Amino acid sequence: MLTGFRAIANGLKTTLQMLKEPRDTIPYPEKRREYSPRFRGKHMLAQDEDGHELCVGCGLCEAVCPAHAIRVVAAGAGEGQPVSWTERYAVDYEVDLIRCIFCGMCEEACPTNAVRLTPFNELAAYSRLDMVADKAELMAPPIRT
């Protein structure tokens, strides 16, 4: 019986000591956490200086993705339609941000450096369909306000 009271007293002592310690939580969104420069967040598709997309729709990012979170549909550009700097471009490009593990293999595999992972990490949505980033969303890089 006495050992039970000692155990409870030791537990309360530990709890009271921890109440004096500084907290690990951050008052989000007033303060934001600093991340490592190597942090990988939401994807983006880069463009060159002329506004042409760098993605040529080769599908290497889709092939190396271990989570199968990327879908690329490629096509050839018609005559007089400068969509990309080559005759091929990605008609449809989607990243399922729920399946993505943000490993960065797509960024490493891209031969044109079109796929980039930004430091943007605020990914929240009300439905699963909202977590699928399409080409229009990936072409406009996310900004933090």
URNOR-V197099 format. One record per residue. PHI is phi in whole degrees, 0 to 359 (* if undefined). D_CENTER is the distance of its C-alpha to the mean C-alpha in whole Angstrom. Layout:
{{PHI;D_CENTER} {PHI;D_CENTER}}
This chain:
{{*;55} {293;54} {293;52} {294;49} {294;50} {296;49} {297;46} {295;45} {296;46} {296;44} {296;41} {295;42} {298;42} {297;39} {297;37} {294;39} {293;38} {290;35} {293;35} {279;36} {290;33} {291;30} {277;28} {270;24} {281;22} {242;21} {287;23} {286;19} {264;19} {297;22} {244;21} {243;17} {287;16} {274;16} {250;13} {295;14} {297;14} {271;12} {298;9} {243;6} {242;3} {297;3} {285;5} {211;9} {254;12} {277;15} {234;18} {274;22} {295;24} {277;26} {91;23} {280;23} {286;20} {277;19} {290;18} {256;21} {68;20} {288;21} {86;19} {295;18} {297;14} {294;15} {289;18} {271;16} {294;13} {289;15} {264;13} {54;14} {262;11} {246;12} {229;15} {237;17} {240;21} {255;23} {207;26} {265;28} {285;29} {285;32} {295;35} {77;35} {243;31} {281;29} {276;25} {230;24} {279;26} {236;27} {278;29} {254;26} {204;23} {271;20} {291;21} {227;19} {220;15} {229;13} {234;9} {275;10} {287;7} {282;9} {281;10} {297;8} {255;8} {54;6} {278;9} {89;9} {292;12} {294;12} {294;11} {289;15} {280;16} {292;16} {286;20} {256;19} {59;16} {275;15} {272;11} {225;10} {257;6} {271;7} {278;8} {286;7} {233;6} {273;9} {249;8} {215;11} {204;14} {269;17} {221;17} {294;15} {293;16} {288;14} {268;11} {261;11} {275;10} {270;13} {297;14} {297;16} {290;13} {284;11} {285;14} {260;14} {297;11} {290;10} {238;13} {257;13} {261;17}}
